Amino acid sequence: DQQVKQNSPSLSVQEGRISILNCDYTNSMFDYFLWYKKYPAEGPTFLISISSIKDKNEDGRFTVFLNKSAKHLSLHIVPSQPGDSAVYFCAASDGGTSYGKLTFGQGTILTVHP
Amino acid sequence: ETGVTQTPRHLVMGMTNKKSLKCEQHLGHNAMYWYKQSAKKPLELMFVYNFKEQTENNSVPSRFSPECPNSSHLFLHLHTLQPEDSALYLCASRGQNTGELFFGEGSRLTVL
């Protein structure tokens, strides 16, 4: 049973436009959510996170939105750049920031075309 | 120095071989993790170590044996693996007051 799901395996976006990556979860105990980015032949790198006490967190071009009632979060990248092309993983934890046991989604391949 | 370093980056082994994957972190973190990434599957947590003590074994077969001699080093000893164990094995570390994991670049394992 997959507790974190990214239902879109891939997303293609034009440079300068908005990229929206979606993630759904089933475990209501999850209280901390993260997005990771992964280039080929590299490990995942942390991008942005959000605690369940918030519904939005912004960092430069990246914004994460959390809808707890729908058990849904999304990552917005605006404007998108070709260098953003990578695999994006959503992850969730049920231990707040102190535990760090993350459950990951399958990933979404983002391609940003020039 | 990079934060989390894994060696080897690539490993090919037969089902009867014994090999080890090594992970080293230079971030001063106290928690270290092994994750497995198979093709078209989410990252799967295998083991967690906090202050050198194993705190999580996610029902991993005994042919995978972790070792954490200190907070900076983590090993994954491999023996009598199966072809379906072929995957990318990722090591990660975490600081005490943060929920973010810092990953290494992974060890790509192929079992023939």
Backbone of each chain as ProteinMPNN parsed JSONL, in Angstrom:
{"seq_chain_A": "DQQVKQNSPSLSVQEGRISILNCDYTNSMFDYFLWYKKYPAEGPTFLISISSIKDKNEDGRFTVFLNKSAKHLSLHIVPSQPGDSAVYFCAASDGGTSYGKLTFGQGTILTVHP", "coords_chain_A": {"N_chain_A": [[0.844, -1.179, 0.0], [0.772, 2.032, -1.079], [1.692, 4.922, 0.487], [2.318, 7.473, -0.208], [1.752, 9.185, -3.093], [2.561, 9.975, -6.418], [0.926, 10.789, -9.046], [1.383, 11.535, -11.64], [3.593, 10.477, -13.954], [5.236, 11.972, -15.565], [5.974, 15.336, -16.706], [5.716, 17.998, -18.932], [6.924, 21.172, -19.747], [6.941, 24.535, -20.943], [9.726, 26.736, -21.096], [9.824, 29.415, -18.77], [7.152, 29.278, -18.122], [4.72, 28.113, -15.678], [5.414, 25.334, -13.589], [3.676, 22.663, -12.218], [3.693, 20.34, -9.808], [2.268, 17.455, -8.447], [1.137, 15.759, -5.464], [-0.175, 13.154, -3.517], [-1.314, 11.882, -0.382], [-1.964, 9.256, 1.997], [-1.788, 8.7, 4.681], [-2.872, 10.0, 7.597], [-1.34, 10.718, 9.711], [0.968, 11.852, 8.861], [3.032, 14.671, 9.131], [4.889, 16.349, 8.172], [6.359, 17.52, 5.263], [8.202, 17.097, 2.271], [10.034, 18.142, -0.631], [12.111, 16.721, -3.061], [14.739, 16.883, -5.453], [16.105, 15.268, -8.258], [18.853, 14.68, -10.248], [20.066, 12.762, -13.082], [22.346, 10.15, -12.232], [23.008, 11.282, -9.836], [22.498, 11.788, -6.276], [19.318, 12.353, -4.571], [18.435, 15.764, -3.937], [17.595, 18.056, -1.41], [14.83, 20.243, -1.639], [12.577, 21.9, -0.794], [10.443, 22.324, 2.067], [7.514, 21.663, 4.135], [5.633, 22.193, 7.029], [2.893, 20.619, 8.743], [1.423, 22.53, 10.042], [1.281, 24.68, 8.485], [0.06, 26.116, 5.369], [1.326, 26.92, 3.169], [4.514, 27.42, 1.751], [7.246, 29.307, 0.757], [10.055, 29.674, -1.383], [12.028, 31.485, -3.088], [11.806, 30.743, -6.461], [10.274, 28.56, -5.952], [7.383, 27.13, -4.561], [5.541, 25.52, -2.102], [2.439, 24.025, -1.569], [0.049, 23.018, 0.806], [-2.719, 21.01, 1.339], [-4.468, 19.936, 3.782], [-6.944, 18.771, 4.332], [-7.616, 17.571, 1.967], [-5.522, 15.925, 1.744], [-3.292, 16.496, 0.138], [-0.525, 17.753, -1.641], [1.341, 20.257, -3.392], [3.868, 21.315, -5.669], [5.003, 24.301, -6.894], [6.699, 25.754, -9.542], [7.995, 28.668, -10.617], [9.331, 31.28, -12.574], [9.638, 28.472, -14.804], [12.699, 26.82, -15.606], [15.128, 25.547, -17.973], [17.144, 24.172, -16.576], [15.762, 23.156, -14.456], [14.833, 20.737, -15.172], [14.412, 17.494, -14.206], [14.023, 14.687, -11.959], [11.403, 14.789, -9.677], [10.731, 14.241, -6.333], [8.256, 13.647, -3.955], [7.986, 13.637, -0.437], [7.146, 12.344, 2.812], [6.739, 12.616, 6.377], [6.031, 11.213, 9.605], [6.92, 12.079, 11.99], [7.35, 14.699, 12.714], [9.875, 17.231, 12.642], [11.859, 15.936, 13.876], [12.319, 13.269, 13.528], [12.678, 12.13, 10.888], [12.207, 9.871, 9.281], [11.445, 9.155, 6.203], [8.838, 8.759, 3.832], [8.58, 8.075, 0.482], [7.256, 9.291, -2.672], [6.72, 8.038, -6.065], [7.971, 9.641, -7.869], [8.172, 12.311, -10.288], [8.928, 13.038, -13.57], [10.208, 15.951, -14.68], [10.314, 17.964, -17.503], [11.666, 20.757, -18.913], [11.251, 22.767, -21.591], [13.269, 24.733, -23.776]], "CA_chain_A": [[0.0, 0.0, 0.0], [1.641, 3.182, -1.209], [1.127, 5.997, 1.289], [2.602, 8.745, -0.88], [1.599, 8.904, -4.512], [2.684, 11.014, -7.431], [0.196, 10.096, -10.099], [1.87, 11.898, -12.966], [4.985, 10.041, -14.105], [6.038, 12.971, -16.267], [5.364, 16.639, -16.974], [6.51, 18.779, -19.882], [6.538, 22.582, -19.603], [7.758, 25.497, -21.703], [10.529, 27.655, -20.286], [9.148, 30.652, -18.397], [5.806, 29.012, -17.641], [4.653, 27.504, -14.348], [5.363, 23.876, -13.452], [2.934, 22.255, -11.014], [3.852, 18.91, -9.518], [1.287, 17.092, -7.435], [1.436, 14.618, -4.594], [-1.26, 12.802, -2.605], [-0.911, 10.949, 0.669], [-3.109, 8.607, 2.648], [-1.575, 8.585, 6.121], [-3.223, 11.267, 8.252], [-0.331, 11.01, 10.731], [2.067, 12.616, 8.265], [2.946, 16.066, 9.564], [6.011, 17.12, 7.621], [6.412, 17.126, 3.867], [9.392, 17.631, 1.616], [10.259, 17.874, -2.05], [13.494, 16.49, -3.457], [15.005, 16.93, -6.885], [17.182, 14.321, -8.549], [19.413, 14.605, -11.6], [20.648, 11.44, -13.369], [23.663, 9.832, -11.672], [23.231, 12.007, -8.583], [21.501, 11.518, -5.25], [18.293, 13.399, -4.424], [18.803, 16.94, -3.15], [16.459, 18.692, -0.768], [14.394, 21.45, -2.325], [11.728, 22.727, 0.042], [9.612, 21.519, 2.955], [6.404, 22.357, 4.776], [5.058, 21.539, 8.197], [1.433, 20.533, 8.628], [0.767, 23.696, 10.643], [1.226, 25.724, 7.46], [-0.516, 25.664, 4.112], [2.137, 27.426, 2.066], [5.885, 27.818, 2.049], [7.814, 29.831, -0.473], [11.498, 29.878, -1.386], [12.417, 31.891, -4.436], [10.88, 30.312, -7.521], [9.596, 27.337, -5.511], [6.352, 27.268, -3.533], [4.822, 24.286, -1.806], [1.118, 24.223, -0.991], [-0.454, 21.832, 1.498], [-4.159, 20.975, 1.614], [-4.554, 18.784, 4.69], [-8.247, 18.106, 4.241], [-7.585, 16.748, 0.759], [-4.288, 15.125, 1.804], [-2.675, 16.806, -1.148], [0.401, 18.88, -1.705], [1.824, 20.541, -4.738], [5.068, 22.146, -5.808], [4.923, 25.219, -8.017], [7.974, 26.348, -9.944], [7.699, 29.726, -11.581], [9.201, 30.66, -13.888], [10.413, 27.245, -15.005], [13.932, 26.974, -16.38], [15.607, 24.24, -18.46], [17.92, 23.527, -15.515], [14.849, 22.505, -13.513], [14.519, 19.402, -15.694], [14.915, 16.501, -13.257], [12.949, 13.916, -11.317], [10.994, 15.41, -8.421], [10.127, 13.306, -5.389], [7.545, 14.124, -2.788], [8.234, 12.759, 0.709], [6.373, 12.702, 4.003], [7.199, 12.05, 7.643], [5.041, 11.313, 10.681], [7.596, 12.344, 13.257], [7.754, 16.094, 12.775], [11.216, 17.449, 12.094], [12.883, 15.298, 14.708], [12.465, 11.843, 13.289], [13.399, 11.983, 9.636], [11.909, 8.663, 8.512], [10.66, 9.676, 5.099], [8.184, 7.89, 2.86], [8.684, 8.788, -0.787], [6.456, 8.961, -3.842], [7.466, 7.394, -7.152], [8.693, 10.651, -8.637], [7.65, 12.87, -11.53], [9.996, 13.556, -14.426], [9.879, 17.261, -15.24], [11.133, 18.422, -18.628], [11.389, 22.15, -19.262], [11.758, 23.001, -22.937], [13.661, 26.132, -24.035]], "C_chain_A": [[0.893, 1.249, 0.0], [1.013, 4.38, -0.506], [1.362, 7.376, 0.69], [2.602, 8.471, -2.378], [1.794, 10.149, -5.365], [2.123, 10.403, -8.706], [0.628, 10.457, -11.509], [3.326, 11.47, -13.106], [5.857, 11.105, -14.753], [5.229, 14.239, -16.519], [6.295, 17.399, -17.902], [6.002, 20.212, -19.891], [7.47, 23.451, -20.453], [8.52, 26.401, -20.731], [9.753, 28.946, -20.015], [7.748, 30.446, -17.856], [5.879, 28.368, -16.249], [4.662, 25.976, -14.465], [4.625, 23.573, -12.154], [3.055, 20.751, -10.871], [2.979, 18.558, -8.332], [1.661, 15.828, -6.677], [0.241, 14.396, -3.671], [-0.749, 11.82, -1.561], [-2.14, 10.394, 1.366], [-2.994, 8.578, 4.169], [-1.825, 9.926, 6.806], [-2.248, 11.635, 9.376], [0.864, 11.778, 10.163], [1.93, 14.08, 8.661], [4.084, 16.923, 9.032], [6.249, 16.597, 6.22], [7.59, 17.821, 3.189], [9.333, 17.33, 0.122], [11.756, 17.755, -2.288], [13.573, 16.508, -4.975], [16.18, 15.998, -7.164], [17.57, 14.408, -10.026], [19.95, 13.196, -11.818], [22.037, 11.313, -12.753], [24.0, 10.673, -10.441], [22.199, 11.563, -7.56], [20.465, 12.619, -5.194], [18.821, 14.561, -3.587], [17.544, 17.618, -2.641], [16.138, 20.019, -1.454], [13.645, 22.384, -1.378], [10.868, 21.82, 0.912], [8.47, 22.358, 3.511], [5.908, 21.525, 5.95], [3.542, 21.559, 8.076], [0.705, 21.701, 9.286], [0.658, 24.85, 9.648], [0.501, 25.2, 6.24], [0.275, 26.157, 2.899], [3.537, 27.735, 2.584], [6.568, 28.173, 0.739], [9.315, 30.017, -0.323], [11.915, 30.187, -2.811], [11.382, 31.486, -5.467], [10.006, 29.128, -7.105], [8.6, 27.636, -4.388], [5.687, 25.921, -3.343], [3.516, 24.649, -1.107], [0.66, 22.915, -0.36], [-1.949, 21.989, 1.772], [-4.415, 19.731, 2.463], [-5.875, 18.046, 4.55], [-8.296, 17.185, 3.022], [-6.392, 15.795, 0.75], [-3.525, 15.262, 0.479], [-1.667, 17.922, -0.972], [0.902, 19.051, -3.124], [3.052, 21.439, -4.653], [4.9, 22.993, -7.06], [6.308, 25.785, -8.285], [7.655, 27.417, -10.985], [8.737, 30.838, -11.473], [10.074, 29.417, -14.017], [11.617, 27.53, -15.909], [14.411, 25.605, -16.861], [16.414, 23.473, -17.413], [17.065, 22.876, -14.444], [14.48, 21.102, -13.965], [15.209, 18.346, -14.83], [13.74, 15.633, -12.823], [12.659, 14.559, -9.964], [10.26, 14.384, -7.566], [9.45, 14.067, -4.264], [7.846, 13.144, -1.648], [7.461, 13.26, 1.913], [6.904, 11.975, 5.216], [6.099, 12.188, 8.69], [5.673, 11.617, 12.023], [7.987, 13.785, 13.433], [9.141, 16.254, 12.193], [12.267, 16.646, 12.835], [13.143, 13.849, 14.355], [13.166, 11.538, 11.978], [13.18, 10.699, 8.885], [10.95, 9.08, 7.41], [10.085, 8.572, 4.235], [8.087, 8.674, 1.562], [7.603, 8.365, -1.785], [7.35, 8.409, -4.942], [8.277, 8.37, -7.983], [7.946, 11.075, -9.891], [8.815, 13.452, -12.316], [9.52, 14.872, -15.032], [10.857, 17.586, -16.362], [10.713, 19.844, -18.971], [12.072, 22.439, -20.599], [12.113, 24.466, -23.13], [12.678, 26.807, -24.99]], "O_chain_A": [[1.657, 1.49, 0.935], [-0.084, 4.806, -0.869], [0.678, 8.337, 1.045], [3.356, 7.63, -2.867], [1.265, 11.221, -5.072], [2.78, 9.594, -9.36], [0.279, 9.765, -12.465], [4.202, 12.035, -12.452], [7.067, 11.148, -14.528], [3.998, 14.229, -16.543], [7.507, 17.441, -17.69], [4.802, 20.451, -20.027], [8.641, 23.122, -20.647], [8.005, 26.775, -19.677], [9.109, 29.497, -20.908], [7.202, 31.334, -17.2], [6.963, 28.116, -15.723], [4.0, 25.405, -15.332], [4.919, 24.161, -11.113], [2.577, 19.99, -11.712], [2.953, 19.275, -7.332], [2.387, 14.964, -7.168], [-0.293, 15.351, -3.106], [0.145, 11.02, -1.836], [-3.216, 10.99, 1.328], [-4.001, 8.446, 4.865], [-1.068, 10.877, 6.61], [-2.32, 12.733, 9.927], [1.683, 12.298, 10.922], [0.853, 14.665, 8.544], [4.221, 18.089, 9.404], [6.332, 15.388, 6.003], [7.922, 18.967, 3.492], [8.67, 16.391, -0.319], [12.555, 18.556, -1.801], [12.612, 16.193, -5.677], [17.137, 15.949, -6.391], [16.742, 14.237, -10.92], [20.261, 12.5, -10.851], [22.812, 12.269, -12.758], [25.165, 10.761, -10.053], [21.152, 11.026, -7.92], [20.697, 13.711, -5.713], [19.571, 14.352, -2.634], [16.551, 17.735, -3.36], [17.024, 20.801, -1.799], [14.045, 23.533, -1.189], [10.594, 20.679, 0.542], [8.451, 23.582, 3.382], [5.785, 20.304, 5.858], [2.976, 22.41, 7.391], [-0.504, 21.85, 9.11], [0.024, 25.867, 9.93], [0.337, 23.991, 6.079], [-0.061, 25.851, 1.755], [3.718, 28.238, 3.692], [6.481, 27.444, -0.25], [9.796, 30.458, 0.721], [12.127, 29.291, -3.628], [10.211, 31.848, -5.354], [9.095, 28.742, -7.838], [8.927, 28.301, -3.405], [5.314, 25.26, -4.313], [3.489, 25.464, -0.185], [0.859, 21.839, -0.923], [-2.384, 22.979, 2.361], [-4.56, 18.625, 1.943], [-5.912, 16.819, 4.641], [-8.947, 16.141, 3.053], [-6.266, 14.958, -0.144], [-3.178, 14.283, -0.18], [-1.906, 18.899, -0.263], [0.889, 18.126, -3.935], [3.236, 22.203, -3.706], [4.681, 22.468, -8.152], [6.999, 26.236, -7.372], [7.132, 27.136, -12.063], [9.003, 31.304, -10.365], [11.134, 29.333, -13.398], [11.563, 28.348, -16.827], [14.124, 24.598, -16.215], [16.363, 22.243, -17.377], [17.575, 22.126, -13.612], [13.868, 20.353, -13.203], [16.436, 18.312, -14.736], [12.608, 15.827, -13.268], [13.579, 14.839, -9.196], [9.303, 13.748, -8.008], [10.008, 15.009, -3.701], [7.949, 11.94, -1.884], [7.158, 14.448, 2.023], [7.446, 10.874, 5.116], [5.33, 13.149, 8.674], [5.049, 11.438, 13.069], [8.878, 14.083, 14.229], [9.538, 15.476, 11.326], [13.441, 16.669, 12.466], [14.107, 13.261, 14.845], [14.135, 10.78, 11.949], [13.901, 10.435, 7.923], [9.773, 9.33, 7.667], [10.751, 7.579, 3.942], [7.578, 9.795, 1.538], [7.105, 7.24, -1.748], [8.568, 8.32, -4.787], [9.175, 7.965, -8.721], [7.189, 10.301, -10.476], [9.59, 14.256, -11.798], [8.557, 14.905, -15.797], [12.073, 17.494, -16.191], [9.55, 20.103, -19.28], [13.294, 22.364, -20.722], [11.365, 25.349, -22.709], [12.847, 27.98, -25.321]]}, "seq_chain_B": "ETGVTQTPRHLVMGMTNKKSLKCEQHLGHNAMYWYKQSAKKPLELMFVYNFKEQTENNSVPSRFSPECPNSSHLFLHLHTLQPEDSALYLCASRGQNTGELFFGEGSRLTVL", "coords_chain_B": {"N_chain_B": [[35.355, 18.91, 0.447], [32.655, 16.707, -0.115], [29.252, 16.388, 1.15], [27.931, 13.824, 1.728], [29.325, 10.821, 0.994], [29.528, 8.093, -1.175], [30.788, 4.839, -1.785], [31.438, 1.793, -3.604], [30.668, 3.6, -6.674], [29.575, 2.125, -8.673], [28.766, -1.3, -8.884], [29.209, -4.638, -9.739], [28.161, -7.836, -9.167], [28.286, -11.398, -8.542], [25.88, -13.924, -7.629], [26.929, -15.414, -5.586], [28.874, -13.937, -4.419], [30.521, -11.846, -1.916], [30.214, -8.605, -0.894], [30.713, -5.102, -0.042], [29.051, -2.018, 0.575], [29.948, 1.366, 1.05], [29.487, 4.239, 3.096], [30.041, 7.604, 3.884], [29.827, 10.428, 5.93], [30.313, 13.927, 6.207], [29.128, 15.861, 7.69], [28.589, 16.118, 10.305], [26.364, 14.872, 11.288], [23.982, 12.843, 13.148], [22.321, 10.785, 12.502], [21.882, 8.127, 10.231], [21.083, 6.59, 7.1], [19.962, 3.87, 5.024], [18.639, 3.655, 1.826], [16.74, 2.105, -0.777], [16.489, 2.194, -4.272], [14.588, 0.953, -6.685], [13.923, 0.259, -10.163], [11.395, 2.333, -11.43], [10.051, 2.471, -9.013], [9.169, 3.783, -5.753], [11.561, 5.368, -3.53], [12.757, 3.165, -1.115], [12.831, 2.769, 2.323], [15.431, 1.199, 4.109], [17.214, 0.771, 6.377], [17.754, 2.46, 9.52], [19.962, 4.374, 11.446], [20.63, 5.786, 14.558], [22.807, 7.745, 16.338], [24.712, 5.66, 16.141], [23.227, 3.422, 16.773], [20.991, 0.927, 15.665], [17.823, 1.814, 14.68], [15.763, 1.236, 13.054], [14.616, -1.336, 11.038], [13.49, -2.152, 8.107], [12.028, -4.588, 7.537], [13.983, -5.949, 6.039], [15.651, -8.357, 4.029], [17.924, -10.825, 5.378], [20.215, -11.111, 3.899], [21.189, -8.658, 3.437], [23.242, -6.736, 5.363], [23.662, -4.32, 7.691], [26.123, -2.02, 8.995], [27.295, 0.156, 11.459], [29.85, 1.725, 12.499], [30.541, 4.166, 13.619], [29.246, 7.541, 14.004], [29.78, 8.727, 11.604], [30.181, 6.913, 9.61], [28.817, 4.366, 7.552], [27.959, 1.122, 6.608], [26.961, -1.293, 4.167], [26.691, -4.557, 4.066], [26.842, -7.164, 1.753], [25.616, -10.3, 0.747], [25.182, -13.38, -0.968], [23.231, -12.379, -2.807], [20.281, -11.725, -4.848], [19.256, -11.541, -8.315], [17.105, -9.723, -8.422], [17.744, -7.914, -6.518], [19.198, -5.998, -7.647], [19.738, -2.598, -7.96], [19.615, 0.938, -7.177], [21.411, 1.993, -4.47], [21.026, 4.103, -1.86], [22.567, 6.226, 0.418], [21.951, 8.232, 3.288], [22.07, 11.112, 5.462], [21.176, 12.805, 8.52], [20.72, 15.779, 10.379], [20.374, 16.711, 13.878], [18.28, 18.472, 14.533], [16.633, 18.75, 12.356], [14.424, 17.861, 9.671], [15.288, 17.137, 7.237], [16.815, 14.993, 4.918], [20.101, 14.325, 3.808], [21.433, 13.223, 0.91], [23.697, 10.775, -0.461], [25.405, 10.103, -3.609], [24.737, 7.626, -4.414], [25.026, 4.047, -4.89], [25.244, 2.049, -7.58], [24.041, -1.057, -8.013], [24.481, -4.178, -9.555], [23.343, -7.392, -9.836], [24.345, -10.438, -10.972]], "CA_chain_B": [[34.723, 17.612, 0.712], [31.209, 16.703, -0.277], [28.585, 16.06, 2.389], [27.744, 12.391, 1.912], [30.093, 10.156, -0.069], [29.29, 6.649, -1.253], [31.665, 4.045, -2.644], [31.737, 2.266, -4.947], [29.52, 4.17, -7.375], [28.998, 1.032, -9.451], [29.227, -2.607, -8.429], [28.604, -5.804, -10.378], [28.549, -9.005, -8.389], [27.562, -12.632, -8.743], [24.99, -14.259, -6.512], [27.66, -16.046, -4.479], [29.892, -13.013, -3.917], [30.3, -10.991, -0.745], [30.748, -7.261, -1.125], [30.195, -4.094, 0.88], [28.903, -0.621, 0.173], [30.408, 2.247, 2.118], [28.96, 5.6, 3.115], [30.736, 8.464, 4.839], [29.28, 11.793, 5.917], [31.187, 14.933, 6.824], [28.21, 16.937, 8.058], [28.389, 16.116, 11.752], [25.025, 14.356, 11.585], [23.935, 11.698, 14.05], [21.446, 9.749, 11.966], [22.256, 7.692, 8.883], [20.03, 5.778, 6.503], [20.072, 3.221, 3.728], [17.44, 3.552, 1.014], [16.89, 1.354, -2.024], [15.628, 2.673, -5.348], [14.464, 0.059, -7.834], [13.352, 0.922, -11.34], [9.97, 2.687, -11.426], [9.483, 2.317, -7.668], [9.615, 4.84, -4.84], [12.664, 5.035, -2.636], [12.302, 2.347, 0.008], [13.707, 2.8, 3.483], [15.918, -0.115, 4.538], [17.722, 0.816, 7.754], [18.038, 3.753, 10.13], [20.84, 4.375, 12.61], [20.715, 7.024, 15.322], [23.922, 7.637, 17.279], [25.322, 4.337, 15.913], [22.317, 2.333, 17.128], [19.967, 0.699, 14.648], [16.495, 2.111, 15.196], [14.745, 0.82, 12.099], [14.915, -2.337, 10.025], [12.208, -2.173, 7.417], [11.793, -5.955, 7.024], [14.979, -6.191, 4.995], [16.2, -9.722, 4.105], [19.192, -10.913, 6.112], [21.362, -11.059, 2.994], [21.686, -7.294, 3.584], [23.65, -6.585, 6.757], [24.244, -2.994, 7.875], [27.075, -1.824, 10.093], [27.539, 1.577, 11.698], [30.888, 1.762, 13.535], [30.495, 5.483, 14.264], [28.193, 8.374, 13.415], [30.178, 9.241, 10.298], [30.357, 5.837, 8.636], [27.765, 3.365, 7.464], [28.257, 0.103, 5.61], [25.93, -2.29, 3.852], [27.361, -5.783, 3.647], [25.975, -7.888, 0.819], [26.046, -11.672, 0.448], [24.19, -14.255, -1.621], [22.13, -11.57, -3.317], [19.506, -12.206, -5.978], [19.195, -10.536, -9.395], [16.097, -8.68, -8.149], [18.33, -6.93, -5.602], [19.848, -4.964, -8.47], [19.052, -1.327, -7.694], [20.464, 2.028, -6.701], [21.37, 2.043, -3.011], [21.311, 5.478, -1.454], [22.839, 6.516, 1.823], [21.579, 9.599, 3.65], [22.287, 11.467, 6.864], [20.279, 13.86, 8.99], [21.114, 16.464, 11.603], [19.483, 16.42, 15.0], [17.123, 19.345, 14.61], [16.085, 18.988, 11.037], [13.799, 16.681, 9.099], [15.78, 16.916, 5.88], [17.885, 14.033, 4.69], [21.107, 14.671, 2.808], [21.742, 11.964, 0.245], [24.863, 10.565, -1.295], [25.098, 9.942, -5.021], [24.231, 6.284, -4.64], [25.836, 2.942, -5.429], [24.427, 1.28, -8.532], [24.384, -2.47, -7.848], [23.941, -5.147, -10.501], [23.582, -8.767, -9.408], [24.21, -11.319, -12.14]], "C_chain_B": [[33.221, 17.737, 0.516], [30.584, 16.209, 1.021], [28.516, 14.58, 2.676], [28.384, 11.682, 0.716], [29.846, 8.662, -0.032], [30.298, 6.002, -2.197], [31.31, 2.567, -2.526], [30.499, 2.893, -5.593], [28.797, 3.095, -8.195], [29.6, -0.282, -8.959], [28.455, -3.684, -9.177], [29.076, -7.026, -9.598], [27.7, -10.221, -8.756], [26.771, -12.973, -7.501], [25.735, -14.888, -5.341], [28.712, -15.121, -3.865], [29.493, -12.386, -2.591], [30.966, -9.652, -1.028], [30.158, -6.316, -0.098], [30.085, -2.745, 0.2], [29.289, 0.242, 1.367], [29.804, 3.633, 1.964], [29.689, 6.383, 4.197], [30.126, 9.854, 4.768], [30.164, 12.718, 6.746], [30.366, 16.112, 7.315], [27.986, 17.018, 9.563], [27.021, 15.615, 12.17], [25.087, 13.117, 12.462], [23.06, 10.555, 13.551], [21.874, 9.411, 10.545], [21.278, 6.632, 8.408], [20.543, 5.036, 5.267], [18.69, 3.186, 3.093], [17.768, 2.752, -0.235], [15.954, 1.967, -3.06], [15.688, 1.686, -6.503], [13.79, 0.812, -8.963], [11.844, 1.114, -11.171], [9.289, 2.429, -10.091], [9.93, 3.491, -6.807], [10.861, 4.409, -4.08], [12.107, 4.27, -1.434], [13.321, 2.426, 1.141], [14.116, 1.382, 3.859], [16.277, -0.091, 6.023], [17.909, 2.262, 8.199], [18.951, 3.535, 11.323], [20.812, 5.757, 13.24], [21.819, 6.85, 16.365], [24.482, 6.21, 17.305], [24.4, 3.165, 16.259], [21.252, 2.178, 16.043], [18.59, 0.915, 15.259], [15.393, 1.678, 14.241], [15.329, -0.234, 11.164], [13.588, -2.601, 9.327], [11.977, -3.519, 6.736], [12.732, -6.301, 5.872], [15.522, -7.616, 5.136], [17.593, -9.732, 4.717], [20.41, -10.948, 5.203], [21.925, -9.633, 2.884], [22.001, -7.079, 5.061], [24.302, -5.23, 6.953], [25.234, -2.994, 9.045], [27.341, -0.336, 10.228], [28.563, 1.706, 12.829], [30.96, 3.092, 14.279], [29.496, 6.351, 13.506], [28.528, 8.87, 12.023], [30.221, 8.184, 9.21], [29.225, 4.829, 8.721], [28.122, 2.407, 6.34], [27.003, -0.718, 5.353], [26.65, -3.494, 3.274], [26.37, -6.652, 2.875], [26.49, -9.313, 0.632], [24.873, -12.505, -0.03], [22.972, -13.472, -2.091], [21.461, -12.231, -4.517], [19.487, -11.141, -7.084], [18.187, -9.422, -9.121], [16.569, -7.663, -7.116], [19.081, -5.84, -6.362], [19.047, -3.672, -8.341], [20.103, -0.265, -7.408], [20.311, 2.088, -5.187], [21.886, 3.409, -2.562], [21.512, 5.558, 0.053], [22.417, 7.966, 2.088], [21.927, 9.846, 5.105], [21.355, 12.62, 7.212], [20.833, 14.452, 10.269], [20.041, 16.31, 12.661], [18.204, 17.241, 14.983], [16.54, 19.684, 13.252], [15.444, 17.71, 10.515], [14.339, 16.334, 7.736], [16.898, 15.893, 5.861], [18.815, 14.571, 3.613], [21.599, 13.36, 2.206], [23.116, 11.974, -0.403], [24.423, 10.35, -2.735], [24.634, 8.53, -5.362], [25.274, 5.308, -5.15], [24.919, 2.108, -6.301], [24.894, -0.179, -8.497], [23.702, -3.315, -8.909], [24.337, -6.541, -10.034], [23.317, -9.695, -10.587], [23.797, -12.725, -11.731]], "O_chain_B": [[32.599, 18.72, 0.917], [31.276, 15.678, 1.889], [28.973, 14.117, 3.721], [28.015, 11.927, -0.432], [29.944, 8.035, 1.023], [30.618, 6.539, -3.257], [30.917, 2.122, -1.448], [29.39, 2.72, -5.087], [27.582, 3.147, -8.385], [30.792, -0.36, -8.659], [27.226, -3.659, -9.246], [30.276, -7.211, -9.399], [26.563, -10.097, -9.212], [26.972, -12.377, -6.442], [25.228, -14.894, -4.219], [29.369, -15.491, -2.892], [28.328, -12.386, -2.194], [32.149, -9.594, -1.363], [29.227, -6.668, 0.627], [30.91, -2.378, -0.636], [29.008, -0.088, 2.519], [29.633, 4.136, 0.853], [29.922, 5.876, 5.294], [29.928, 10.397, 3.681], [30.679, 12.359, 7.805], [30.858, 17.24, 7.352], [27.267, 17.897, 10.038], [26.564, 15.897, 13.278], [26.106, 12.429, 12.517], [23.067, 9.47, 14.132], [22.191, 10.299, 9.753], [20.718, 5.877, 9.204], [21.435, 5.51, 4.563], [17.711, 2.76, 3.705], [18.911, 2.72, -0.693], [14.784, 2.23, -2.778], [16.694, 1.588, -7.207], [13.17, 1.856, -8.758], [11.119, 0.184, -10.817], [8.082, 2.193, -10.044], [10.947, 4.123, -7.091], [11.171, 3.221, -4.001], [11.12, 4.677, -0.823], [14.512, 2.184, 0.945], [13.283, 0.477, 3.923], [15.714, -0.84, 6.822], [18.177, 3.156, 7.396], [18.739, 2.62, 12.118], [20.95, 6.77, 12.553], [21.775, 5.925, 17.176], [24.694, 5.637, 18.373], [24.78, 2.013, 16.046], [20.686, 3.161, 15.566], [18.235, 0.269, 16.245], [14.213, 1.746, 14.585], [16.394, -0.045, 10.578], [12.68, -3.204, 9.9], [11.761, -3.59, 5.526], [12.318, -6.872, 4.863], [15.825, -8.045, 6.25], [18.346, -8.767, 4.589], [21.535, -10.827, 5.686], [22.997, -9.424, 2.315], [21.124, -7.225, 5.913], [25.394, -5.0, 6.435], [25.183, -3.838, 9.939], [27.584, 0.354, 9.237], [28.181, 1.786, 13.996], [31.389, 3.141, 15.432], [28.963, 5.934, 12.478], [27.654, 9.383, 11.325], [30.289, 8.51, 8.025], [28.743, 4.488, 9.801], [28.535, 2.825, 5.258], [26.113, -0.822, 6.198], [27.15, -3.461, 2.15], [25.226, -6.845, 3.287], [27.68, -9.51, 0.384], [23.741, -12.358, 0.43], [21.832, -13.845, -1.815], [21.996, -13.164, -5.116], [19.685, -9.959, -6.802], [18.399, -8.286, -9.547], [15.888, -6.67, -6.86], [19.543, -4.868, -5.764], [17.84, -3.649, -8.579], [21.305, -0.532, -7.398], [19.197, 2.221, -4.679], [23.017, 3.801, -2.848], [20.729, 5.026, 0.839], [22.52, 8.818, 1.205], [22.065, 8.907, 5.889], [20.823, 13.31, 6.342], [21.348, 13.739, 11.132], [18.939, 15.839, 12.383], [17.15, 16.748, 15.383], [16.019, 20.779, 13.039], [15.864, 16.608, 10.869], [13.911, 15.353, 7.128], [17.809, 15.928, 6.688], [18.379, 15.188, 2.641], [22.118, 12.496, 2.913], [23.626, 13.01, -0.828], [23.234, 10.403, -3.051], [24.188, 8.274, -6.48], [26.27, 5.695, -5.761], [23.941, 1.532, -5.824], [26.013, -0.488, -8.906], [22.499, -3.191, -9.138], [25.519, -6.835, -9.858], [22.212, -9.735, -11.129], [23.637, -13.595, -12.586]]}, "name": "protein", "num_of_chains": 2, "seq": "DQQVKQNSPSLSVQEGRISILNCDYTNSMFDYFLWYKKYPAEGPTFLISISSIKDKNEDGRFTVFLNKSAKHLSLHIVPSQPGDSAVYFCAASDGGTSYGKLTFGQGTILTVHPETGVTQTPRHLVMGMTNKKSLKCEQHLGHNAMYWYKQSAKKPLELMFVYNFKEQTENNSVPSRFSPECPNSSHLFLHLHTLQPEDSALYLCASRGQNTGELFFGEGSRLTVL"}
